[in-house]
Amino acid sequence: MEAAEKIFILYTSLSGNTEETAHIIADEVEGKVVDIVRDLPGLNRALASVRAGEVGLLFLGTYTWGDGVLPLQFRKLLRSVLIEEKEAYLPYMPLTAVFGTGDTIFPRFCRAVDETVYHLQKHGVTVFQETLKIEQSPYGLGQEARVRAFARNALQGASIDEGKRAILSVTGI
């Protein structure tokens, strides 16, 4: 396997909706799923792969807390990668696709997705032009097809050959 062909899906989930979305994406692109809160060994392996330039596509997924707030754990991850340890990460950051879940009862539906994109772009990370915002569960409202299309489009945007993808399983428990 050549370098820069691994795919990681790093996410944080409170209700399980973002986790479900991450697993659908992983199923579609055969990527590694890592819960950044509950799978610290997996997160450390993912971040080491990014620093080594081995990751060709990175999916970042988060829920939106309350009325548009990026969860603290996710904010800490972004701060570490983009600011505190930027010399170790930024030169090797792959194409990054951002997705999230939220609830339309709040005026700032899935604002955490927009905030994540803002911070990534501000620090020079190439962000996949399409974002994915899911209303609660990806299995409701016929959204699973949207999740799968988003995953395929991002994979195509990263130009990773289907026959050369890293297929490893690391899941957040």
VEXLOMAR-480439 format. One record per atom (N, C-alpha, C): atom name; z, y, x; residue number from 1. Coordinates in Angstrom, 1 decimal. Example, Ala and Ser with C-alpha at 12.3 -4.5 7.8 and 13.67 -1.06 7.14 Angstrom:
SITE   atome       c3       c2       c1   num
SITE       N      7.8     -5.7     13.2     1
SITE      CA      7.8     -4.5     12.3     1
SITE       C      7.8     -3.3     13.2     1
SITE       N      7.1     -2.2     12.8     2
SITE      CA      7.1     -1.1     13.7     2
SITE       C      7.9      0.0     12.9     2
END
This chain:
SITE   atome       c3       c2       c1   num
SITE       N      0.0     -1.2      0.8     1
SITE      CA      0.0      0.0      0.0     1
SITE       C      0.0      1.2      0.9     1
SITE       N     -0.9      2.2      0.6     2
SITE      CA     -0.9      3.4      1.3     2
SITE       C      0.2      4.3      0.9     2
SITE       N      0.5      5.3      1.7     3
SITE      CA      1.5      6.3      1.4     3
SITE       C      1.1      7.1      0.2     3
SITE       N      2.0      7.7     -0.5     4
SITE      CA      1.8      8.7     -1.6     4
SITE       C      1.2      8.0     -2.8     4
SITE       N      1.6      6.7     -3.0     5
SITE      CA      1.1      6.1     -4.2     5
SITE       C      2.2      5.6     -5.1     5
SITE       N      3.4      5.9     -4.7     6
SITE      CA      4.6      5.5     -5.6     6
SITE       C      4.6      6.5     -6.7     6
SITE       N      5.1      6.1     -7.9     7
SITE      CA      5.3      6.9     -9.0     7
SITE       C      6.8      6.8     -9.4     7
SITE       N      7.4      7.9     -9.6     8
SITE      CA      8.8      7.9    -10.0     8
SITE       C      8.9      8.7    -11.3     8
SITE       N      9.8      8.3    -12.2     9
SITE      CA     10.1      9.0    -13.4     9
SITE       C     11.6      9.3    -13.3     9
SITE       N     12.0     10.5    -13.0    10
SITE      CA     13.4     10.9    -12.9    10
SITE       C     13.8     11.6    -14.2    10
SITE       N     14.9     11.2    -14.8    11
SITE      CA     15.2     11.8    -16.1    11
SITE       C     16.7     11.9    -16.3    11
SITE       N     17.1     12.7    -17.2    12
SITE      CA     18.5     12.7    -17.7    12
SITE       C     18.4     12.7    -19.2    12
SITE       N     19.3     11.9    -19.8    13
SITE      CA     19.3     11.7    -21.3    13
SITE       C     20.7     11.7    -21.8    13
SITE       N     20.9     12.3    -22.9    14
SITE      CA     22.2     12.3    -23.6    14
SITE       C     22.2     11.4    -24.8    14
SITE       N     21.2     11.5    -25.7    15
SITE      CA     21.2     10.7    -26.9    15
SITE       C     20.3      9.5    -26.7    15
SITE       N     19.6      9.4    -25.6    16
SITE      CA     18.7      8.2    -25.4    16
SITE       C     17.2      8.5    -25.7    16
SITE       N     16.9      9.7    -26.3    17
SITE      CA     15.5     10.0    -26.6    17
SITE       C     14.7     10.2    -25.3    17
SITE       N     15.3     11.0    -24.4    18
SITE      CA     14.5     11.2    -23.1    18
SITE       C     14.4      9.9    -22.3    18
SITE       N     15.4      9.1    -22.4    19
SITE      CA     15.3      7.8    -21.7    19
SITE       C     14.2      6.9    -22.3    19
SITE       N     14.1      6.9    -23.7    20
SITE      CA     13.1      6.1    -24.3    20
SITE       C     11.7      6.7    -23.9    20
SITE       N     11.6      8.0    -23.8    21
SITE      CA     10.3      8.6    -23.4    21
SITE       C     10.0      8.2    -22.0    21
SITE       N     11.0      8.2    -21.1    22
SITE      CA     10.8      7.8    -19.7    22
SITE       C     10.3      6.4    -19.6    22
SITE       N     10.8      5.5    -20.4    23
SITE      CA     10.4      4.1    -20.3    23
SITE       C      9.0      3.9    -20.8    23
SITE       N      8.6      4.7    -21.8    24
SITE      CA      7.2      4.6    -22.3    24
SITE       C      6.2      5.0    -21.2    24
SITE       N      6.6      6.2    -20.6    25
SITE      CA      5.8      6.7    -19.4    25
SITE       C      5.7      5.6    -18.4    25
SITE       N      6.8      5.0    -18.0    26
SITE      CA      6.8      4.0    -16.9    26
SITE       C      6.0      2.8    -17.3    26
SITE       N      6.0      2.4    -18.6    27
SITE      CA      5.2      1.3    -19.0    27
SITE       C      3.7      1.6    -18.9    27
SITE       N      3.4      2.9    -19.1    28
SITE      CA      2.0      3.3    -19.1    28
SITE       C      1.4      3.4    -17.7    28
SITE       N      2.3      3.8    -16.7    29
SITE      CA      1.8      4.1    -15.4    29
SITE       C      2.4      3.2    -14.3    29
SITE       N      3.2      2.2    -14.8    30
SITE      CA      3.9      1.3    -13.9    30
SITE       C      4.7      2.0    -12.8    30
SITE       N      5.5      2.9    -13.3    31
SITE      CA      6.3      3.7    -12.3    31
SITE       C      7.8      3.3    -12.4    31
SITE       N      8.5      3.8    -11.4    32
SITE      CA     10.0      3.5    -11.3    32
SITE       C     10.7      4.5    -12.2    32
SITE       N     11.6      4.0    -13.0    33
SITE      CA     12.4      4.8    -13.9    33
SITE       C     13.8      5.0    -13.3    33
SITE       N     14.3      6.2    -13.1    34
SITE      CA     15.6      6.5    -12.5    34
SITE       C     16.3      7.5    -13.4    34
SITE       N     17.5      7.1    -13.9    35
SITE      CA     18.4      8.0    -14.6    35
SITE       C     19.2      8.7    -13.5    35
SITE       N     19.0     10.0    -13.4    36
SITE      CA     19.6     10.8    -12.3    36
SITE       C     21.1     10.8    -12.4    36
SITE       N     21.7     10.5    -13.5    37
SITE      CA     23.1     10.6    -13.6    37
SITE       C     23.8      9.2    -13.5    37
SITE       N     23.1      8.2    -14.1    38
SITE      CA     23.7      6.8    -14.1    38
SITE       C     23.2      5.9    -13.0    38
SITE       N     22.2      6.3    -12.3    39
SITE      CA     21.6      5.4    -11.2    39
SITE       C     21.5      6.2     -9.9    39
SITE       N     22.6      6.5     -9.3    40
SITE      CA     22.6      7.3     -8.1    40
SITE       C     21.9      6.6     -6.9    40
SITE       N     22.1      5.2     -6.8    41
SITE      CA     21.3      4.6     -5.7    41
SITE       C     19.8      4.7     -5.9    41
SITE       N     19.4      4.6     -7.2    42
SITE      CA     18.0      4.7     -7.5    42
SITE       C     17.5      6.2     -7.2    42
SITE       N     18.3      7.1     -7.6    43
SITE      CA     18.0      8.5     -7.3    43
SITE       C     17.9      8.8     -5.8    43
SITE       N     18.8      8.2     -5.0    44
SITE      CA     18.7      8.4     -3.6    44
SITE       C     17.5      7.8     -3.0    44
SITE       N     17.1      6.6     -3.5    45
SITE      CA     15.8      5.9     -3.0    45
SITE       C     14.6      6.8     -3.4    45
SITE       N     14.6      7.3     -4.6    46
SITE      CA     13.5      8.1     -5.1    46
SITE       C     13.4      9.4     -4.2    46
SITE       N     14.5     10.0     -4.0    47
SITE      CA     14.5     11.3     -3.2    47
SITE       C     14.1     11.0     -1.7    47
SITE       N     14.5      9.8     -1.2    48
SITE      CA     14.1      9.5      0.2    48
SITE       C     12.6      9.2      0.2    48
SITE       N     12.0      8.6     -0.8    49
SITE      CA     10.6      8.4     -0.9    49
SITE       C      9.8      9.7     -0.9    49
SITE       N     10.4     10.7     -1.7    50
SITE      CA      9.7     12.0     -1.8    50
SITE       C      9.7     12.6     -0.4    50
SITE       N     10.9     12.6      0.3    51
SITE      CA     11.0     13.2      1.6    51
SITE       C     10.1     12.6      2.6    51
SITE       N      9.8     11.3      2.4    52
SITE      CA      8.9     10.5      3.3    52
SITE       C      7.5     10.7      3.0    52
SITE       N      7.2     11.5      1.9    53
SITE      CA      5.8     11.7      1.5    53
SITE       C      5.1     10.5      0.9    53
SITE       N      5.9      9.6      0.3    54
SITE      CA      5.4      8.3     -0.2    54
SITE       C      5.1      8.4     -1.7    54
SITE       N      5.4      9.5     -2.4    55
SITE      CA      5.3      9.6     -3.8    55
SITE       C      4.1     10.4     -4.1    55
SITE       N      3.2      9.8     -5.0    56
SITE      CA      2.0     10.5     -5.4    56
SITE       C      2.0     11.2     -6.7    56
SITE       N      3.0     10.8     -7.5    57
SITE      CA      3.2     11.4     -8.8    57
SITE       C      4.7     11.3     -9.2    57
SITE       N      5.2     12.5     -9.6    58
SITE      CA      6.6     12.5    -10.0    58
SITE       C      6.7     13.1    -11.4    58
SITE       N      7.3     12.3    -12.3    59
SITE      CA      7.6     12.8    -13.6    59
SITE       C      9.1     13.2    -13.7    59
SITE       N      9.3     14.4    -14.2    60
SITE      CA     10.7     14.9    -14.4    60
SITE       C     10.9     15.1    -15.9    60
SITE       N     12.0     14.5    -16.4    61
SITE      CA     12.2     14.5    -17.8    61
SITE       C     13.7     14.9    -18.1    61
SITE       N     13.8     15.8    -19.1    62
SITE      CA     15.2     16.3    -19.5    62
SITE       C     15.2     16.6    -21.0    62
SITE       N     16.4     16.5    -21.5    63
SITE      CA     16.6     17.0    -22.8    63
SITE       C     17.0     18.5    -22.8    63
SITE       N     16.9     19.1    -23.9    64
SITE      CA     17.3     20.5    -24.0    64
SITE       C     18.7     20.5    -24.7    64
SITE       N     19.7     21.1    -24.0    65
SITE      CA     21.0     21.1    -24.6    65
SITE       C     21.2     22.4    -25.4    65
SITE       N     21.7     22.2    -26.7    66
SITE      CA     22.0     23.3    -27.6    66
SITE       C     20.8     24.1    -27.8    66
SITE       N     20.9     25.4    -27.7    67
SITE      CA     19.9     26.3    -28.0    67
SITE       C     19.1     26.7    -26.7    67
SITE       N     18.6     25.7    -26.0    68
SITE      CA     17.6     26.0    -24.9    68
SITE       C     18.2     25.9    -23.5    68
SITE       N     19.3     25.2    -23.3    69
SITE      CA     19.9     25.1    -22.0    69
SITE       C     19.4     23.9    -21.2    69
SITE       N     19.1     24.1    -20.0    70
SITE      CA     18.8     23.0    -19.0    70
SITE       C     20.2     22.3    -18.7    70
SITE       N     20.3     21.0    -18.9    71
SITE      CA     21.5     20.3    -18.6    71
SITE       C     22.0     20.5    -17.1    71
SITE       N     23.3     20.6    -16.9    72
SITE      CA     23.9     20.8    -15.6    72
SITE       C     23.4     19.8    -14.5    72
SITE       N     23.4     18.6    -14.9    73
SITE      CA     22.9     17.6    -13.9    73
SITE       C     21.5     17.8    -13.4    73
SITE       N     20.7     18.2    -14.3    74
SITE      CA     19.3     18.4    -14.0    74
SITE       C     19.1     19.7    -13.2    74
SITE       N     19.9     20.7    -13.6    75
SITE      CA     19.9     21.9    -12.8    75
SITE       C     20.3     21.7    -11.4    75
SITE       N     21.4     20.9    -11.2    76
SITE      CA     21.8     20.5     -9.8    76
SITE       C     20.8     19.8     -9.0    76
SITE       N     20.0     18.9     -9.6    77
SITE      CA     18.9     18.2     -8.9    77
SITE       C     17.9     19.2     -8.5    77
SITE       N     17.5     20.1     -9.4    78
SITE      CA     16.5     21.1     -9.0    78
SITE       C     17.0     22.0     -7.9    78
SITE       N     18.2     22.5     -8.0    79
SITE      CA     18.8     23.3     -7.0    79
SITE       C     18.8     22.6     -5.6    79
SITE       N     19.1     21.4     -5.6    80
SITE      CA     19.2     20.6     -4.3    80
SITE       C     17.8     20.5     -3.7    80
SITE       N     16.8     20.1     -4.5    81
SITE      CA     15.5     19.9     -4.0    81
SITE       C     14.7     21.2     -3.7    81
SITE       N     14.9     22.2     -4.6    82
SITE      CA     14.1     23.4     -4.4    82
SITE       C     14.7     24.5     -3.6    82
SITE       N     16.0     24.4     -3.4    83
SITE      CA     16.7     25.5     -2.7    83
SITE       C     17.5     25.0     -1.5    83
SITE       N     18.5     24.2     -1.8    84
SITE      CA     19.4     23.8     -0.7    84
SITE       C     18.8     22.9      0.3    84
SITE       N     17.9     22.0      0.0    85
SITE      CA     17.2     21.1      0.9    85
SITE       C     15.7     21.3      0.9    85
SITE       N     15.3     22.5      0.7    86
SITE      CA     13.8     22.7      0.5    86
SITE       C     13.0     22.3      1.7    86
SITE       N     13.5     22.5      2.9    87
SITE      CA     12.7     22.1      4.1    87
SITE       C     12.4     20.6      4.1    87
SITE       N     13.3     19.8      3.5    88
SITE      CA     13.1     18.4      3.5    88
SITE       C     12.2     17.9      2.4    88
SITE       N     12.2     18.7      1.3    89
SITE      CA     11.4     18.2      0.1    89
SITE       C     10.1     19.0     -0.1    89
SITE       N     10.1     20.3     -0.1    90
SITE      CA      8.9     21.0     -0.6    90
SITE       C      7.6     20.7      0.1    90
SITE       N      7.6     20.4      1.4    91
SITE      CA      6.3     20.0      2.0    91
SITE       C      5.8     18.7      1.5    91
SITE       N      6.6     17.9      0.9    92
SITE      CA      6.2     16.6      0.4    92
SITE       C      6.2     16.4     -1.1    92
SITE       N      6.4     17.5     -1.8    93
SITE      CA      6.5     17.3     -3.3    93
SITE       C      5.1     17.0     -3.8    93
SITE       N      5.1     15.9     -4.6    94
SITE      CA      3.8     15.5     -5.2    94
SITE       C      3.5     16.3     -6.4    94
SITE       N      2.4     16.0     -7.0    95
SITE      CA      2.1     16.5     -8.4    95
SITE       C      3.2     16.1     -9.3    95
SITE       N      3.8     17.1    -10.0    96
SITE      CA      4.9     16.8    -10.8    96
SITE       C      4.6     17.1    -12.3    96
SITE       N      4.8     16.1    -13.1    97
SITE      CA      4.6     16.3    -14.6    97
SITE       C      6.0     16.4    -15.3    97
SITE       N      6.1     17.3    -16.2    98
SITE      CA      7.4     17.6    -16.8    98
SITE       C      7.3     17.2    -18.3    98
SITE       N      8.4     16.5    -18.7    99
SITE      CA      8.5     16.2    -20.2    99
SITE       C      9.9     16.4    -20.6    99
SITE       N     10.1     16.4    -21.9   100
SITE      CA     11.4     16.6    -22.4   100
SITE       C     11.5     16.3    -23.9   100
SITE       N     12.7     16.2    -24.4   101
SITE      CA     13.0     16.0    -25.8   101
SITE       C     13.9     17.1    -26.3   101
SITE       N     13.8     17.3    -27.6   102
SITE      CA     14.6     18.4    -28.2   102
SITE       C     14.6     18.2    -29.7   102
SITE       N     15.1     19.2    -30.3   103
SITE      CA     15.2     19.2    -31.8   103
SITE       C     14.7     20.6    -32.3   103
SITE       N     13.7     20.5    -33.2   104
SITE      CA     13.1     21.7    -33.7   104
SITE       C     14.1     22.6    -34.6   104
SITE       N     15.3     22.1    -34.9   105
SITE      CA     16.2     22.9    -35.6   105
SITE       C     16.7     24.1    -34.8   105
SITE       N     16.5     24.0    -33.4   106
SITE      CA     16.9     25.1    -32.5   106
SITE       C     15.7     26.0    -32.3   106
SITE       N     15.9     27.3    -32.2   107
SITE      CA     14.7     28.2    -32.0   107
SITE       C     14.0     28.0    -30.7   107
SITE       N     14.7     27.5    -29.7   108
SITE      CA     14.1     27.3    -28.3   108
SITE       C     13.8     25.9    -28.1   108
SITE       N     13.0     25.3    -28.9   109
SITE      CA     12.6     23.9    -28.9   109
SITE       C     12.2     23.5    -27.5   109
SITE       N     12.8     22.5    -26.9   110
SITE      CA     12.5     22.0    -25.6   110
SITE       C     12.3     23.1    -24.5   110
SITE       N     13.1     24.1    -24.5   111
SITE      CA     13.1     25.1    -23.5   111
SITE       C     13.3     24.6    -22.1   111
SITE       N     14.1     23.5    -22.0   112
SITE      CA     14.4     23.0    -20.7   112
SITE       C     13.1     22.6    -19.9   112
SITE       N     12.1     22.1    -20.7   113
SITE      CA     10.8     21.8    -20.1   113
SITE       C     10.2     23.0    -19.5   113
SITE       N     10.2     24.1    -20.2   114
SITE      CA      9.6     25.4    -19.7   114
SITE       C     10.4     25.9    -18.5   114
SITE       N     11.7     25.8    -18.6   115
SITE      CA     12.5     26.3    -17.4   115
SITE       C     12.3     25.4    -16.2   115
SITE       N     12.1     24.1    -16.4   116
SITE      CA     11.9     23.3    -15.2   116
SITE       C     10.5     23.6    -14.6   116
SITE       N      9.5     23.8    -15.4   117
SITE      CA      8.2     24.2    -14.9   117
SITE       C      8.3     25.5    -14.1   117
SITE       N      9.0     26.5    -14.7   118
SITE      CA      9.1     27.8    -14.1   118
SITE       C      9.7     27.6    -12.7   118
SITE       N     10.8     26.9    -12.6   119
SITE      CA     11.5     26.8    -11.3   119
SITE       C     10.6     26.0    -10.3   119
SITE       N      9.9     25.0    -10.7   120
SITE      CA      9.0     24.2     -9.8   120
SITE       C      7.9     25.1     -9.3   120
SITE       N      7.3     25.8    -10.2   121
SITE      CA      6.2     26.7     -9.8   121
SITE       C      6.6     27.9     -8.9   121
SITE       N      7.8     28.4     -9.2   122
SITE      CA      8.4     29.5     -8.4   122
SITE       C      8.5     29.1     -6.9   122
SITE       N      8.8     27.8     -6.7   123
SITE      CA      9.0     27.3     -5.4   123
SITE       C      7.8     26.6     -4.8   123
SITE       N      6.6     26.8     -5.4   124
SITE      CA      5.4     26.3     -4.9   124
SITE       C      5.0     24.8     -5.1   124
SITE       N      5.7     24.2     -6.0   125
SITE      CA      5.4     22.8     -6.4   125
SITE       C      4.2     22.8     -7.3   125
SITE       N      3.3     21.9     -7.1   126
SITE      CA      2.1     21.7     -7.9   126
SITE       C      2.6     21.0     -9.2   126
SITE       N      2.4     21.7    -10.3   127
SITE      CA      2.9     21.1    -11.6   127
SITE       C      1.7     20.7    -12.4   127
SITE       N      1.7     19.5    -13.0   128
SITE      CA      0.6     19.1    -13.9   128
SITE       C      0.5     20.1    -15.0   128
SITE       N     -0.7     20.5    -15.3   129
SITE      CA     -0.9     21.6    -16.3   129
SITE       C     -0.4     21.3    -17.7   129
SITE       N     -0.3     20.1    -18.1   130
SITE      CA      0.1     19.7    -19.4   130
SITE       C      1.6     19.3    -19.4   130
SITE       N      2.4     19.8    -20.3   131
SITE      CA      3.8     19.4    -20.4   131
SITE       C      3.9     18.6    -21.7   131
SITE       N      5.0     17.8    -21.8   132
SITE      CA      5.2     17.0    -23.0   132
SITE       C      6.5     17.4    -23.6   132
SITE       N      6.5     17.8    -24.9   133
SITE      CA      7.7     18.1    -25.6   133
SITE       C      7.8     17.2    -26.9   133
SITE       N      8.8     16.5    -26.9   134
SITE      CA      9.0     15.5    -28.0   134
SITE       C     10.1     15.9    -28.9   134
SITE       N      9.9     15.8    -30.2   135
SITE      CA     10.9     16.0    -31.3   135
SITE       C     11.7     14.7    -31.4   135
SITE       N     12.9     14.8    -30.8   136
SITE      CA     13.9     13.7    -30.9   136
SITE       C     13.3     12.4    -30.3   136
SITE       N     13.2     11.4    -31.0   137
SITE      CA     12.8     10.1    -30.5   137
SITE       C     11.2     10.0    -30.3   137
SITE       N     10.7      9.5    -29.2   138
SITE      CA      9.3      9.3    -29.1   138
SITE       C      8.7      8.3    -30.1   138
SITE       N      9.5      7.5    -30.7   139
SITE      CA      9.0      6.5    -31.6   139
SITE       C      8.9      7.1    -33.0   139
SITE       N      9.4      8.3    -33.3   140
SITE      CA      9.3      8.9    -34.6   140
SITE       C      8.0      9.8    -34.6   140
SITE       N      7.6     10.1    -35.8   141
SITE      CA      6.5     11.0    -36.0   141
SITE       C      5.2     10.7    -35.3   141
SITE       N      5.0      9.4    -34.9   142
SITE      CA      3.8      9.0    -34.3   142
SITE       C      3.6      9.6    -32.9   142
SITE       N      4.7      9.9    -32.2   143
SITE      CA      4.7     10.5    -30.9   143
SITE       C      4.5      9.6    -29.7   143
SITE       N      4.6      8.3    -29.9   144
SITE      CA      4.4      7.4    -28.8   144
SITE       C      3.0      7.5    -28.2   144
SITE       N      2.0      7.7    -29.0   145
SITE      CA      0.7      7.8    -28.5   145
SITE       C      0.5      9.1    -27.7   145
SITE       N      1.2     10.1    -28.0   146
SITE      CA      1.2     11.4    -27.2   146
SITE       C      1.8     11.1    -25.9   146
SITE       N      2.9     10.4    -25.9   147
SITE      CA      3.6     10.1    -24.6   147
SITE       C      2.7      9.3    -23.7   147
SITE       N      2.0      8.3    -24.2   148
SITE      CA      1.2      7.5    -23.4   148
SITE       C     -0.1      8.2    -22.9   148
SITE       N     -0.6      9.1    -23.7   149
SITE      CA     -1.8      9.9    -23.3   149
SITE       C     -1.3     10.9    -22.2   149
SITE       N     -0.2     11.5    -22.3   150
SITE      CA      0.4     12.4    -21.3   150
SITE       C      0.5     11.6    -20.0   150
SITE       N      1.1     10.5    -20.0   151
SITE      CA      1.3      9.7    -18.8   151
SITE       C     -0.1      9.3    -18.2   151
SITE       N     -1.0      8.9    -19.0   152
SITE      CA     -2.4      8.6    -18.4   152
SITE       C     -3.0      9.8    -17.8   152
SITE       N     -3.0     10.9    -18.5   153
SITE      CA     -3.6     12.2    -18.0   153
SITE       C     -3.0     12.6    -16.7   153
SITE       N     -1.6     12.5    -16.6   154
SITE      CA     -1.0     12.9    -15.3   154
SITE       C     -1.4     11.9    -14.2   154
SITE       N     -1.5     10.7    -14.5   155
SITE      CA     -1.9      9.7    -13.5   155
SITE       C     -3.3     10.0    -13.0   155
SITE       N     -4.2     10.3    -13.9   156
SITE      CA     -5.5     10.7    -13.6   156
SITE       C     -5.5     11.9    -12.7   156
SITE       N     -4.7     12.9    -13.1   157
SITE      CA     -4.6     14.2    -12.3   157
SITE       C     -4.1     14.0    -10.9   157
SITE       N     -3.3     12.9    -10.7   158
SITE      CA     -2.7     12.6     -9.4   158
SITE       C     -3.7     11.8     -8.6   158
SITE       N     -4.8     11.3     -9.2   159
SITE      CA     -5.8     10.5     -8.5   159
SITE       C     -5.2      9.3     -7.8   159
SITE       N     -4.3      8.6     -8.4   160
SITE      CA     -3.8      7.4     -7.8   160
SITE       C     -4.6      6.2     -8.4   160
SITE       N     -5.1      5.4     -7.5   161
SITE      CA     -5.9      4.3     -7.9   161
SITE       C     -5.1      3.3     -8.6   161
SITE       N     -5.5      2.8     -9.8   162
SITE      CA     -4.7      1.9    -10.6   162
SITE       C     -4.4      0.6     -9.9   162
SITE       N     -5.3      0.2     -9.0   163
SITE      CA     -5.0     -1.1     -8.3   163
SITE       C     -4.1     -0.9     -7.1   163
SITE       N     -3.7      0.3     -6.8   164
SITE      CA     -2.9      0.5     -5.6   164
SITE       C     -1.5      1.1     -5.9   164
SITE       N     -1.1      1.1     -7.2   165
SITE      CA      0.2      1.7     -7.6   165
SITE       C      1.3      0.8     -7.1   165
SITE       N      2.4      1.4     -6.7   166
SITE      CA      3.6      0.7     -6.4   166
SITE       C      4.3      0.2     -7.7   166
SITE       N      4.5     -1.0     -7.8   167
SITE      CA      5.1     -1.6     -9.0   167
SITE       C      6.5     -2.1     -8.6   167
SITE       N      7.5     -1.4     -8.8   168
SITE      CA      8.9     -1.7     -8.5   168
SITE       C      9.7     -1.4     -9.7   168
SITE       N     10.8     -2.1     -9.9   169
SITE      CA     11.6     -1.7    -11.1   169
SITE       C     13.0     -1.3    -10.7   169
SITE       N     13.3     -0.1    -11.0   170
SITE      CA     14.6      0.5    -10.8   170
SITE       C     15.0      1.2    -12.1   170
SITE       N     15.9      0.7    -12.8   171
SITE      CA     16.2      1.3    -14.1   171
SITE       C     17.6      1.9    -14.1   171
SITE       N     17.8      2.9    -14.9   172
SITE      CA     19.2      3.5    -15.1   172
SITE       C     19.9      2.7    -16.1   172
SITE       N     21.1      2.3    -15.8   173
SITE      CA     21.9      1.4    -16.7   173
SITE       C     23.0      2.2    -17.3   173
END
